[in-house]
Amino acid sequence: MAIQKKITIDGQEVVFKASAAIPRIYRLKYGRDIFKDLSKLETGVKENNEGQSTLDIESLELFENIAFVMAKHADPNICEDTSEWLEQFNTFSIYQVLPQLIELWGLNVKSESEQRKKYKPPKGK
């Protein structure tokens, strides 16, 4: 089951979607593992602050790529190019958006695991 969330970025409401398809879409588009990249970003953001960020350019690019995939998953009409999509925003703060994307991803994972817990195998097997 997919979960969606609207996040306001630079005064615009953007819909993001998390589902089981995201890791595959991300890997096919960027050739990377979204679980490793999210973990790296989460650690990097916790160790820094918005006023004096020392995040490297690769971390910012990972964040933009993850955000793009989740937005494109929610709205297939979004352009195919990450840079072109980012052009619509004057600011795109990793410190404001990433925690919300991580929360959205966590809700998606939680909803999947809750469904599995309710499964009861047939008796007698």
N, CA, C and O of each residue as an XYZ file, in Angstrom:
500
protein
N       0.841     -1.175      0.000
C       0.000      0.000      0.000
C       0.890      1.242      0.000
O       1.774      1.371      0.846
N       0.665      2.132     -0.920
C       1.439      3.357     -1.027
C       0.889      4.422     -0.078
O      -0.305      4.465      0.217
N       1.789      5.268      0.384
C       1.414      6.364      1.269
C       1.901      7.659      0.637
O       3.021      7.724      0.129
N       1.065      8.689      0.667
C       1.425      9.982      0.098
C       1.447     11.055      1.176
O       0.791     10.955      2.213
N       2.241     12.097      0.880
C       2.332     13.226      1.805
C       2.610     14.491      1.009
O       3.445     14.492      0.104
N       1.903     15.576      1.352
C       2.165     16.878      0.741
C       3.173     17.615      1.608
O       3.018     17.711      2.825
N       4.204     18.133      0.959
C       5.232     18.910      1.642
C       5.342     20.248      0.932
O       5.429     20.298     -0.294
N       5.338     21.330      1.699
C       5.482     22.658      1.104
C       6.957     22.968      0.934
O       7.727     22.972      1.895
N       7.335     23.229     -0.312
C       8.716     23.561     -0.658
C       8.695     24.886     -1.405
O       8.068     25.010     -2.458
N       9.379     25.861     -0.857
C       9.457     27.171     -1.501
C       8.063     27.705     -1.852
O       7.866     28.289     -2.917
N       7.098     27.500     -0.943
C       5.746     28.007     -1.134
C       4.861     27.152     -2.026
O       3.699     27.493     -2.245
N       5.385     26.051     -2.545
C       4.605     25.164     -3.417
C       4.329     23.845     -2.707
O       5.215     23.278     -2.067
N       3.106     23.364     -2.823
C       2.793     22.047     -2.273
C       3.218     20.987     -3.274
O       2.810     21.008     -4.436
N       4.051     20.053     -2.804
C       4.539     18.964     -3.638
C       4.108     17.658     -2.983
O       4.283     17.475     -1.778
N       3.549     16.755     -3.771
C       3.115     15.463     -3.261
C       4.247     14.461     -3.461
O       4.829     14.369     -4.542
N       4.545     13.721     -2.415
C       5.552     12.663     -2.457
C       4.850     11.351     -2.128
O       3.889     11.319     -1.360
N       5.348     10.272     -2.724
C       4.720      8.967     -2.527
C       5.784      7.932     -2.194
O       6.838      7.873     -2.829
N       5.487      7.118     -1.185
C       6.368      6.015     -0.806
C       5.608      4.711     -1.010
O       4.453      4.582     -0.604
N       6.264      3.758     -1.637
C       5.686      2.430     -1.824
C       6.823      1.433     -1.992
O       7.994      1.810     -2.024
N       6.473      0.179     -2.097
C       7.476     -0.867     -2.287
C       8.221     -0.710     -3.613
O       9.286     -1.301     -3.788
N       7.686      0.068     -4.540
C       8.328      0.265     -5.843
C       9.501      1.245     -5.782
O      10.357      1.229     -6.667
N       9.554      2.079     -4.775
C      10.582      3.128     -4.704
C      12.012      2.586     -4.771
O      12.804      3.121     -5.547
N      12.391      1.557     -4.006
C      13.773      1.074     -4.110
C      14.146      0.636     -5.529
O      15.260      0.880     -5.992
N      13.212     -0.006     -6.200
C      13.468     -0.458     -7.579
C      13.580      0.729     -8.540
O      14.498      0.786     -9.358
N      12.655      1.662     -8.439
C      12.681      2.848     -9.309
C      13.988      3.612     -9.107
O      14.630      4.021    -10.073
N      14.370      3.798     -7.862
C      15.598      4.526     -7.526
C      16.831      3.811     -8.082
O      17.716      4.440     -8.664
N      16.877      2.490     -7.895
C      18.020      1.710     -8.393
C      18.098      1.761     -9.919
O      19.192      1.888    -10.469
N      16.963      1.665    -10.611
C      16.962      1.707    -12.070
C      17.368      3.085    -12.599
O      18.069      3.186    -13.606
N      16.929      4.132    -11.924
C      17.223      5.489    -12.403
C      18.645      5.927    -12.058
O      19.319      6.545    -12.882
N      19.106      5.613    -10.847
C      20.394      6.140    -10.384
C      21.454      5.076    -10.123
O      22.612      5.411     -9.873
N      21.079      3.799    -10.177
C      22.045      2.730     -9.950
C      22.553      2.655     -8.523
O      23.686      2.236     -8.285
N      21.729      3.055     -7.583
C      22.133      3.106     -6.181
C      21.091      2.432     -5.299
O      19.964      2.183     -5.728
N      21.483      2.140     -4.059
C      20.617      1.520     -3.063
C      20.012      2.619     -2.191
O      20.732      3.298     -1.459
N      18.705      2.794     -2.265
C      18.051      3.879     -1.528
C      18.167      3.688     -0.019
O      18.201      4.672      0.719
N      18.227      2.451      0.452
C      18.330      2.218      1.892
C      19.663      2.732      2.427
O      19.701      3.384      3.470
N      20.746      2.448      1.725
C      22.066      2.938      2.124
C      22.126      4.465      2.029
O      22.669      5.132      2.910
N      21.564      5.002      0.953
C      21.609      6.454      0.760
C      20.787      7.192      1.804
O      21.228      8.221      2.315
N      19.592      6.685      2.134
C      18.779      7.315      3.183
C      19.484      7.257      4.530
O      19.453      8.225      5.289
N      20.112      6.143      4.828
C      20.838      5.997      6.088
C      21.989      7.001      6.168
O      22.188      7.643      7.199
N      22.737      7.131      5.086
C      23.850      8.085      5.041
C      23.345      9.518      5.226
O      23.943     10.297      5.967
N      22.262      9.857      4.561
C      21.706     11.211      4.658
C      21.184     11.500      6.059
O      21.416     12.578      6.607
N      20.485     10.540      6.629
C      19.932     10.730      7.970
C      21.054     10.992      8.974
O      20.939     11.880      9.820
N      22.123     10.228      8.881
C      23.274     10.423      9.760
C      23.903     11.793      9.526
O      24.213     12.507     10.479
N      24.089     12.158      8.265
C      24.694     13.444      7.929
C      23.897     14.633      8.415
O      24.469     15.612      8.894
N      22.592     14.562      8.299
C      21.733     15.665      8.741
C      21.740     15.772     10.257
O      21.730     16.878     10.796
N      21.757     14.638     10.953
C      21.787     14.665     12.417
C      23.092     15.262     12.944
O      23.104     15.899     13.997
N      24.184     15.057     12.216
C      25.499     15.548     12.641
C      25.739     17.011     12.270
O      26.732     17.594     12.706
N      24.863     17.611     11.485
C      25.018     18.987     11.026
C      23.812     19.810     11.440
O      22.857     19.298     12.024
N      23.876     21.092     11.126
C      22.701     21.936     11.296
C      22.605     22.862     10.091
O      23.590     23.103      9.393
N      21.408     23.373      9.863
C      21.143     24.157      8.657
C      22.032     25.391      8.558
O      22.435     25.772      7.459
N      22.341     26.019      9.684
C      23.139     27.243      9.669
C      24.597     27.037      9.313
O      25.221     27.916      8.719
N      25.145     25.886      9.669
C      26.570     25.622      9.428
C      26.768     24.217      8.865
O      27.534     23.419      9.406
N      26.081     23.933      7.791
C      26.136     22.604      7.211
C      27.492     22.309      6.587
O      28.081     23.147      5.904
N      27.967     21.100      6.841
C      29.194     20.643      6.197
C      28.910     19.415      5.328
O      29.814     18.643      5.008
N      27.639     19.250      4.952
C      27.292     18.135      4.075
C      27.994     18.315      2.728
O      28.067     19.421      2.192
N      28.503     17.214      2.198
C      29.188     17.289      0.910
C      28.174     17.334     -0.233
O      26.987     17.069     -0.044
N      28.664     17.671     -1.404
C      27.808     17.830     -2.579
C      27.145     16.507     -2.960
O      26.022     16.502     -3.465
N      27.827     15.388     -2.722
C      27.238     14.079     -3.034
C      25.998     13.838     -2.177
O      25.000     13.314     -2.671
N      26.050     14.211     -0.909
C      24.892     14.039     -0.030
C      23.713     14.870     -0.512
O      22.574     14.403     -0.502
N      23.978     16.082     -0.929
C      22.903     16.936     -1.430
C      22.301     16.345     -2.702
O      21.087     16.394     -2.899
N      23.142     15.794     -3.555
C      22.648     15.177     -4.787
C      21.816     13.931     -4.483
O      20.787     13.704     -5.119
N      22.254     13.125     -3.515
C      21.478     11.948     -3.118
C      20.095     12.377     -2.641
O      19.085     11.785     -3.021
N      20.059     13.408     -1.808
C      18.799     13.925     -1.289
C      17.887     14.374     -2.431
O      16.707     14.025     -2.461
N      18.428     15.138     -3.355
C      17.625     15.625     -4.484
C      17.089     14.465     -5.318
O      15.947     14.499     -5.775
N      17.913     13.444     -5.514
C      17.490     12.282     -6.301
C      16.364     11.511     -5.614
O      15.400     11.097     -6.258
N      16.497     11.324     -4.311
C      15.453     10.620     -3.557
C      14.152     11.415     -3.596
O      13.082     10.851     -3.827
N      14.245     12.711     -3.373
C      13.055     13.563     -3.407
C      12.397     13.502     -4.781
O      11.175     13.397     -4.884
N      13.206     13.568     -5.833
C      12.661     13.524     -7.188
C      11.914     12.213     -7.444
O      10.796     12.227     -7.959
N      12.522     11.094     -7.091
C      11.891      9.790     -7.340
C      10.560      9.684     -6.608
O       9.583      9.177     -7.159
N      10.520     10.162     -5.368
C       9.282     10.075     -4.593
C       8.213     11.039     -5.131
O       7.023     10.730     -5.081
N       8.629     12.193     -5.640
C       7.679     13.136     -6.233
C       7.171     12.611     -7.575
O       5.978     12.693     -7.868
N       8.071     12.078     -8.380
C       7.705     11.532     -9.698
C       6.777     10.327     -9.517
O       5.862     10.122    -10.314
N       7.009      9.544     -8.487
C       6.157      8.385     -8.198
C       4.733      8.852     -7.858
O       3.757      8.181     -8.190
N       4.631      9.995     -7.202
C       3.313     10.543     -6.843
C       2.634     11.210     -8.026
O       1.408     11.187     -8.132
N       3.424     11.807     -8.919
C       2.868     12.543    -10.062
C       3.628     12.185    -11.332
O       4.667     12.782    -11.612
N       3.133     11.229    -12.103
C       3.822     10.809    -13.328
C       3.964     11.909    -14.379
O       4.735     11.760    -15.327
N       3.225     13.017    -14.221
C       3.320     14.119    -15.182
C       4.551     14.998    -14.974
O       4.845     15.857    -15.805
N       5.272     14.790    -13.870
C       6.505     15.535    -13.621
C       7.507     15.167    -14.715
O       7.543     14.028    -15.179
N       8.311     16.136    -15.116
C       9.327     15.910    -16.150
C      10.234     14.734    -15.768
O      10.243     14.294    -14.619
N      10.981     14.244    -16.729
C      11.846     13.074    -16.498
C      13.223     13.434    -15.938
O      13.957     12.549    -15.498
N      13.578     14.704    -15.948
C      14.926     15.143    -15.565
C      14.931     15.760    -14.164
O      14.171     16.686    -13.881
N      15.788     15.240    -13.302
C      15.869     15.719    -11.922
C      16.211     17.200    -11.865
O      15.576     17.956    -11.130
N      17.205     17.618    -12.632
C      17.633     19.026    -12.618
C      16.520     19.951    -13.090
O      16.310     21.023    -12.523
N      15.822     19.536    -14.113
C      14.717     20.346    -14.628
C      13.626     20.496    -13.562
O      13.061     21.577    -13.392
N      13.334     19.403    -12.848
C      12.337     19.453    -11.786
C      12.777     20.405    -10.675
O      11.967     21.179    -10.164
N      14.050     20.353    -10.301
C      14.570     21.208     -9.231
C      14.550     22.690     -9.605
O      14.497     23.550     -8.726
N      14.592     22.990    -10.891
C      14.587     24.385    -11.367
C      13.352     25.162    -10.933
O      13.385     26.392    -10.899
N      12.281     24.485    -10.607
C      11.052     25.188    -10.219
C      11.118     25.766     -8.804
O      10.228     26.516     -8.403
N      12.160     25.427     -8.047
C      12.288     25.890     -6.674
C      13.464     26.851     -6.533
O      14.522     26.635     -7.125
N      13.276     27.918     -5.744
C      14.383     28.815     -5.415
C      15.225     28.208     -4.306
O      16.452     28.309     -4.318
N      14.555     27.574     -3.344
C      15.247     26.910     -2.241
C      14.682     25.505     -2.085
O      13.508     25.257     -2.358
N      15.532     24.600     -1.644
C      15.119     23.205     -1.466
C      15.967     22.664     -0.325
O      16.984     22.013     -0.562
N      15.557     22.926      0.910
C      16.364     22.642      2.088
C      16.318     21.176      2.500
O      15.252     20.626      2.778
N      17.479     20.563      2.535
C      17.599     19.178      2.986
C      17.146     19.058      4.439
O      16.593     18.031      4.833
N      17.377     20.100      5.236
C      17.033     20.066      6.660
C      15.531     20.152      6.904
O      15.040     19.695      7.937
N      14.805     20.734      5.962
C      13.358     20.846      6.116
C      12.611     19.705      5.439
O      11.578     19.262      5.940
N      13.116     19.228      4.316
C      12.391     18.232      3.529
C      12.787     16.797      3.875
O      11.918     15.931      3.979
N      14.073     16.533      4.054
C      14.516     15.159      4.299
C      13.838     14.510      5.511
O      13.401     13.365      5.398
N      13.728     15.178      6.656
C      13.052     14.523      7.788
C      11.617     14.103      7.452
O      11.141     13.076      7.936
N      10.940     14.885      6.635
C       9.571     14.538      6.249
C       9.549     13.349      5.286
O       8.649     12.512      5.355
N      10.532     13.274      4.392
C      10.623     12.132      3.483
C      10.975     10.858      4.246
O      10.454      9.784      3.943
N      11.853     10.978      5.228
C      12.208      9.819      6.054
C      10.989      9.355      6.847
O      10.755      8.154      6.980
N      10.212     10.303      7.375
C       8.988      9.962      8.090
C       8.004      9.247      7.155
O       7.402      8.242      7.534
N       7.844      9.771      5.937
C       6.959      9.148      4.953
C       7.418      7.732      4.645
O       6.603      6.811      4.594
N       8.719      7.553      4.440
C       9.259      6.232      4.161
C       9.009      5.291      5.348
O       8.661      4.126      5.153
N       9.185      5.788      6.559
C       8.952      4.986      7.758
C       7.497      4.554      7.883
O       7.215      3.429      8.293
N       6.575      5.442      7.532
C       5.154      5.089      7.565
C       4.846      3.998      6.556
O       4.045      3.104      6.829
N       5.478      4.067      5.393
C       5.286      3.054      4.366
C       5.796      1.700      4.848
O       5.110      0.689      4.701
N       6.976      1.678      5.412
C       7.552      0.425      5.905
C       6.707     -0.124      7.047
O       6.476     -1.331      7.123
N       6.243      0.758      7.939
C       5.412      0.340      9.067
C       4.110     -0.276      8.589
O       3.681     -1.302      9.116
N       3.469      0.342      7.591
C       2.191     -0.183      7.114
C       2.371     -1.558      6.480
O       1.493     -2.412      6.601
N       3.495     -1.782      5.810
C       3.749     -3.091      5.218
C       3.980     -4.144      6.295
O       3.481     -5.263      6.181
N       4.733     -3.798      7.342
C       5.018     -4.787      8.378
C       3.776     -5.091      9.210
O       3.615     -6.219      9.676
N       2.902     -4.117      9.406
C       1.671     -4.372     10.145
C       0.784     -5.341      9.390
O       0.152     -6.197     10.009
N       0.718     -5.234      8.083
C      -0.096     -6.144      7.301
C       0.419     -7.566      7.433
O      -0.376     -8.499      7.542
N       1.704     -7.747      7.426
C       2.280     -9.079      7.530
C       1.972     -9.707      8.888
O       1.768    -10.917      8.978
N       1.938     -8.902      9.932
C       1.683     -9.429     11.269
C       0.265     -9.985     11.384
O       0.027    -10.899     12.172
N      -0.663     -9.455     10.622
C      -2.057     -9.883     10.701
C      -2.297    -11.188      9.949
O      -3.353    -11.802     10.097
N      -1.337    -11.613      9.151
C      -1.485    -12.835      8.375
C      -1.453    -14.040      9.298
O      -0.549    -14.189     10.121
N      -2.437    -14.883      9.150
C      -2.483    -16.123      9.926
C      -2.526    -17.291      8.951
O      -3.432    -17.373      8.122
N      -1.562    -18.191      9.043
C      -1.592    -19.344      8.133
C      -2.795    -20.240      8.439
O      -3.268    -20.279      9.575
N      -3.279    -20.947      7.442
C      -4.425    -21.839      7.660
C      -4.091    -22.907      8.703
O      -2.956    -23.378      8.778
N      -5.075    -23.278      9.494
C      -4.860    -24.299     10.532
C      -4.673    -25.656      9.877
O      -5.242    -25.955      8.828
N      -3.863    -26.457     10.529
C      -3.651    -27.805     10.045
C      -2.494    -27.928      9.058
O      -2.311    -28.984      8.453
N      -1.736    -26.898      8.895
C      -0.578    -26.968      8.000
C       0.686    -26.704      8.739
O       1.764    -26.722      8.145
